[in-house]
Protein backbone atom coordinates (compact mmCIF):
# COMPACT_ATOMS: atom_id res chain seq x y z
CA UNK A 1 0.00 0.00 0.00
CA UNK A 2 1.46 3.35 -1.03
CA UNK A 3 1.93 6.27 1.31
CA UNK A 4 -0.78 8.26 -0.45
CA UNK A 5 -3.19 5.32 -0.19
CA UNK A 6 -2.46 4.94 3.53
CA UNK A 7 -3.04 8.63 4.00
CA UNK A 8 -6.38 8.54 2.20
CA UNK A 9 -7.47 5.60 4.34
CA UNK A 10 -6.44 7.50 7.46
CA UNK A 11 -8.36 10.58 6.33
CA UNK A 12 -11.53 8.59 5.74
CA UNK A 13 -11.32 6.88 9.12
CA UNK A 14 -10.39 10.08 10.91
CA UNK A 15 -12.80 12.60 9.50
CA UNK A 16 -15.86 10.90 10.98
CA UNK A 17 -18.09 13.09 8.86
CA UNK A 18 -21.59 12.44 7.64
CA UNK A 19 -22.18 13.59 4.08
CA UNK A 20 -25.96 13.60 4.11
CA UNK A 21 -27.10 17.21 3.67
CA UNK A 22 -30.36 17.22 5.55
CA UNK A 23 -30.46 13.85 7.27
CA UNK A 24 -29.98 12.97 10.88
CA UNK A 25 -28.91 9.55 12.07
CA UNK A 26 -29.24 7.69 15.31
CA UNK A 27 -26.06 8.03 17.35
CA UNK A 28 -24.80 6.65 20.63
CA UNK A 29 -26.83 6.56 23.82
CA UNK A 30 -25.94 10.08 24.99
CA UNK A 31 -27.23 11.81 21.85
CA UNK A 32 -30.68 11.19 20.41
CA UNK A 33 -29.67 12.42 16.98
CA UNK A 34 -26.36 12.97 15.24
CA UNK A 35 -26.56 16.20 13.28
CA UNK A 36 -24.14 18.29 11.31
CA UNK A 37 -21.74 19.83 12.04
CA UNK A 38 -20.68 17.69 15.05
CA UNK A 39 -19.31 14.18 14.95
CA UNK A 40 -18.21 11.69 17.58
CA UNK A 41 -14.67 13.03 17.67
CA UNK A 42 -15.77 16.57 18.53
CA UNK A 43 -18.28 15.29 21.08
CA UNK A 44 -15.63 13.17 22.85
CA UNK A 45 -13.12 16.01 22.67
CA UNK A 46 -15.54 18.51 24.21
CA UNK A 47 -16.27 16.20 27.17
CA UNK A 48 -12.57 15.44 27.57
CA UNK A 49 -11.73 19.14 27.77
CA UNK A 50 -14.47 19.77 30.32
CA UNK A 51 -13.01 17.04 32.52
CA UNK A 52 -9.52 18.55 32.68
CA UNK A 53 -10.71 22.13 33.21
CA UNK A 54 -11.57 23.84 36.50
CA UNK A 55 -13.76 23.14 38.44
CA UNK A 56 -13.91 19.46 37.45
CA UNK A 57 -10.20 18.59 37.02
CA UNK A 58 -11.01 14.90 36.72
CA UNK A 59 -7.78 13.86 35.03
CA UNK A 60 -8.34 10.22 35.94
CA UNK A 61 -11.71 10.13 34.23
CA UNK A 62 -10.38 12.20 31.33
CA UNK A 63 -7.71 9.55 30.77
CA UNK A 64 -10.44 6.89 30.54
CA UNK A 65 -12.33 8.96 27.97
CA UNK A 66 -9.11 9.55 26.03
CA UNK A 67 -8.32 5.82 25.91
CA UNK A 68 -11.88 5.00 24.95
CA UNK A 69 -12.64 2.98 28.09
CA UNK A 70 -15.85 4.94 28.73
CA UNK A 71 -17.96 7.80 27.49
CA UNK A 72 -19.37 10.17 30.07
CA UNK A 73 -21.83 13.00 30.40
CA UNK A 74 -22.52 15.60 33.07
CA UNK A 75 -25.37 14.49 35.28
CA UNK A 76 -28.49 16.60 34.56
CA UNK A 77 -29.15 18.99 37.40
CA UNK A 78 -26.04 17.85 39.21
CA UNK A 79 -22.88 19.68 40.16
CA UNK A 80 -19.57 18.11 39.13
CA UNK A 81 -21.28 14.72 38.84
CA UNK A 82 -20.28 12.64 35.83
CA UNK A 83 -22.16 9.56 34.62
CA UNK A 84 -20.01 6.84 33.07
CA UNK A 85 -21.24 4.52 30.34
CA UNK A 86 -19.56 1.82 28.23
CA UNK A 87 -18.37 2.72 24.77
CA UNK A 88 -21.00 2.55 22.05
CA UNK A 89 -19.88 3.32 18.51
CA UNK A 90 -20.77 6.68 17.01
CA UNK A 91 -21.44 7.48 13.37
CA UNK A 92 -18.70 8.03 10.82
CA UNK A 93 -18.25 8.76 7.14
CA UNK A 94 -16.10 6.40 5.07
CA UNK A 95 -14.65 6.71 1.58
CA UNK A 96 -17.54 4.88 -0.07
CA UNK A 97 -20.03 7.49 1.24
CA UNK A 98 -21.77 4.94 3.42
CA UNK A 99 -22.77 5.52 7.01
CA UNK A 100 -20.93 3.17 9.36
CA UNK A 101 -20.37 2.74 13.05
CA UNK A 102 -17.12 4.08 14.48
CA UNK A 103 -15.38 2.42 17.40
CA UNK A 104 -12.39 4.78 17.34
CA UNK A 105 -11.02 6.76 20.27
CA UNK A 106 -9.23 10.04 20.82
CA UNK A 107 -6.09 8.10 21.72
CA UNK A 108 -6.23 6.02 18.54
CA UNK A 109 -6.68 9.15 16.44
CA UNK A 110 -3.73 10.86 18.12
CA UNK A 111 -1.56 7.79 17.61
CA UNK A 112 -2.53 7.62 13.93
CA UNK A 113 -1.39 11.23 13.51
CA UNK A 114 1.85 10.43 15.33
CA UNK A 115 2.54 7.54 12.96
CA UNK A 116 1.67 9.58 9.89
CA UNK A 117 3.57 12.77 10.67
CA UNK A 118 6.27 11.72 13.12
CA UNK A 119 4.83 13.70 16.02
CA UNK A 120 4.80 12.74 19.71
CA UNK A 121 1.36 14.03 20.64
CA UNK A 122 0.26 10.84 22.39
CA UNK A 123 3.26 10.97 24.70
CA UNK A 124 2.64 14.66 25.46
CA UNK A 125 -1.01 14.01 26.28
CA UNK A 126 -0.22 10.97 28.43
CA UNK A 127 2.44 12.84 30.39
CA UNK A 128 0.18 15.88 30.77
CA UNK A 129 -2.64 13.76 32.19
CA UNK A 130 -0.27 12.00 34.57
CA UNK A 131 1.10 15.34 35.79
CA UNK A 132 -2.36 16.94 35.90
CA UNK A 133 -1.03 19.64 33.56
CA UNK A 134 -4.02 20.75 31.51
CA UNK A 135 -2.15 23.25 29.34
CA UNK A 136 0.29 20.61 28.08
CA UNK A 137 -2.64 18.40 27.09
CA UNK A 138 -4.45 21.27 25.36
CA UNK A 139 -1.32 22.25 23.44
CA UNK A 140 -1.00 18.74 22.03
CA UNK A 141 -4.65 18.69 21.00
CA UNK A 142 -4.28 22.02 19.23
CA UNK A 143 -1.61 20.48 17.05
CA UNK A 144 -3.82 17.44 16.51
CA UNK A 145 -6.55 19.70 15.14
CA UNK A 146 -4.04 21.33 12.81
CA UNK A 147 -3.41 17.96 11.17
CA UNK A 148 -7.08 16.98 11.09
CA UNK A 149 -8.06 20.31 9.52
CA UNK A 150 -5.39 19.97 6.88
CA UNK A 151 -6.48 16.43 6.09
CA UNK A 152 -9.98 17.78 5.61
CA UNK A 153 -8.67 20.49 3.29
CA UNK A 154 -7.03 17.76 1.20
CA UNK A 155 -10.26 15.76 1.15
CA UNK A 156 -12.07 18.87 -0.11
CA UNK A 157 -9.43 19.32 -2.82
CA UNK A 158 -9.84 15.73 -4.00
CA UNK A 159 -13.63 16.19 -4.30
CA UNK A 160 -13.65 19.75 -5.59
CA UNK A 161 -15.32 18.80 -8.87
CA UNK A 162 -18.25 17.05 -7.18
CA UNK A 163 -21.50 18.86 -6.63
CA UNK A 164 -22.11 18.91 -2.87
CA UNK A 165 -19.24 17.19 -1.07
CA UNK A 166 -16.86 20.20 -0.81
CA UNK A 167 -19.36 22.43 1.00
CA UNK A 168 -20.44 19.58 3.25
CA UNK A 169 -16.83 18.76 4.13
CA UNK A 170 -16.19 22.44 4.75
CA UNK A 171 -18.70 22.33 7.61
CA UNK A 172 -16.39 19.91 9.42
CA UNK A 173 -13.29 21.87 8.39
CA UNK A 174 -14.80 24.92 10.07
CA UNK A 175 -16.17 22.91 13.01
CA UNK A 176 -12.74 21.48 13.84
CA UNK A 177 -11.34 25.01 13.71
CA UNK A 178 -14.07 26.47 15.93
CA UNK A 179 -14.05 23.61 18.47
CA UNK A 180 -10.33 22.95 18.67
CA UNK A 181 -8.62 26.27 17.98
CA UNK A 182 -10.76 29.38 17.67
CA UNK A 183 -11.05 30.45 21.31
CA UNK A 184 -7.33 29.96 21.95
CA UNK A 185 -6.36 31.93 18.82
CA UNK A 186 -8.84 34.76 19.44
CA UNK A 187 -7.52 35.30 22.97
CA UNK A 188 -3.79 34.64 22.58
CA UNK A 189 -3.02 35.45 18.93
CA UNK A 190 -5.55 38.09 17.95
CA UNK A 191 -3.85 39.39 14.79
CA UNK A 192 -3.14 35.91 13.45
CA UNK A 193 -6.69 34.93 14.31
CA UNK A 194 -8.10 37.76 12.17
CA UNK A 195 -5.90 36.67 9.26
CA UNK A 196 -7.05 33.08 9.68
CA UNK A 197 -10.72 34.04 9.80
CA UNK A 198 -10.31 36.04 6.60
CA UNK A 199 -8.58 33.08 4.94
CA UNK A 200 -11.13 30.53 6.09
CA UNK A 201 -13.99 32.68 4.79
CA UNK A 202 -12.17 32.98 1.46
CA UNK A 203 -11.83 29.19 1.39
CA UNK A 204 -15.60 28.88 1.73
CA UNK A 205 -16.23 31.38 -1.05
CA UNK A 206 -13.85 29.51 -3.36
CA UNK A 207 -16.06 26.42 -3.08
CA UNK A 208 -18.76 28.08 -5.15
CA UNK A 209 -22.51 28.08 -4.68
CA UNK A 210 -24.43 25.18 -6.25
CA UNK A 211 -27.76 26.92 -5.60
CA UNK A 212 -26.69 29.73 -7.96
CA UNK A 213 -24.73 27.49 -10.34
CA UNK A 214 -21.45 29.09 -9.24
CA UNK A 215 -18.69 26.46 -9.66
CA UNK A 216 -15.72 26.02 -7.32
CA UNK A 217 -12.49 27.84 -8.15
CA UNK A 218 -9.58 25.37 -7.79
CA UNK A 219 -6.98 28.11 -8.14
CA UNK A 220 -8.53 30.30 -5.44
CA UNK A 221 -9.15 27.35 -3.16
CA UNK A 222 -5.53 26.22 -3.39
CA UNK A 223 -4.29 29.77 -2.77
CA UNK A 224 -6.42 30.40 0.30
CA UNK A 225 -6.01 27.00 1.92
CA UNK A 226 -2.22 27.27 1.49
CA UNK A 227 -2.26 30.66 3.19
CA UNK A 228 -4.49 29.35 5.96
CA UNK A 229 -2.23 26.33 6.56
CA UNK A 230 0.95 28.40 6.60
CA UNK A 231 -0.33 30.97 9.11
CA UNK A 232 -1.92 28.33 11.33
CA UNK A 233 1.24 26.22 11.37
CA UNK A 234 3.37 29.21 12.30
CA UNK A 235 0.98 30.31 15.04
CA UNK A 236 0.75 26.84 16.59
CA UNK A 237 4.49 26.22 16.09
CA UNK A 238 3.92 23.02 14.18
CA UNK A 239 7.31 21.35 13.53
CA UNK A 240 8.70 22.45 10.14
CA UNK A 241 9.47 18.81 9.31
CA UNK A 242 5.75 18.08 9.18
CA UNK A 243 4.59 16.76 5.86
CA UNK A 244 1.76 19.27 5.95
CA UNK A 245 4.16 22.15 5.48
CA UNK A 246 5.07 21.02 1.97
CA UNK A 247 3.19 22.85 -0.71
CA UNK A 248 0.99 20.54 -2.73
CA UNK A 249 0.72 21.09 -6.43
CA UNK A 250 -2.91 20.22 -6.99
NORTAVEN-V804703 format. One record per backbone hydrogen bond with DSSP energy under -0.5 kcal/mol. NH is the residue of the N-H (numbers start at 1). CO is the residue of the C=O. If there is no record, write none. Layout:
nh = [NH:NH]
co = [CO:CO]
//
This chain:
nh = [6:7:8:9:10:11:12:13:14:15:16:19:20:23:25:27:31:34:35:38:40:43:44:45:46:47:48:49:50:51:52:53:53:56:57:58:59:62:63:64:65:66:67:68:69:70:71:73:75:78:80:82:83:84:85:87:90:92:94:97:100:102:107:109:110:111:112:113:114:115:116:117:118:124:125:126:127:128:129:130:131:132:133:134:137:138:139:140:141:142:143:144:145:146:147:148:149:150:151:152:153:154:155:156:157:158:159:159:160:162:168:169:170:171:172:172:173:174:175:176:177:178:179:180:181:182:183:185:186:187:188:189:193:194:195:196:197:198:199:200:201:202:203:204:205:206:207:207:208:209:212:213:214:215:217:218:221:222:223:224:225:226:227:228:229:230:231:232:233:234:235:236:237:238:242:245:246:250]
co = [2:3:4:5:6:7:8:9:10:11:12:17:18:20:34:31:28:25:33:35:91:39:40:41:42:43:44:45:46:47:48:49:50:53:53:51:57:58:59:60:61:62:63:64:64:64:85:83:81:75:78:80:73:82:71:69:102:100:98:94:92:90:66:105:106:107:108:109:110:111:112:113:114:120:121:122:123:124:125:126:127:129:128:132:133:134:135:136:137:138:139:140:141:142:143:144:145:146:147:148:149:150:151:152:153:154:155:156:157:159:164:165:166:167:168:169:169:170:171:172:173:174:175:176:177:177:178:181:182:183:184:185:189:190:191:192:193:194:195:196:197:198:199:200:201:202:203:204:205:214:209:210:209:213:206:216:217:218:219:220:221:222:223:224:225:226:227:228:229:230:231:232:233:233:239:242:243:248]
//
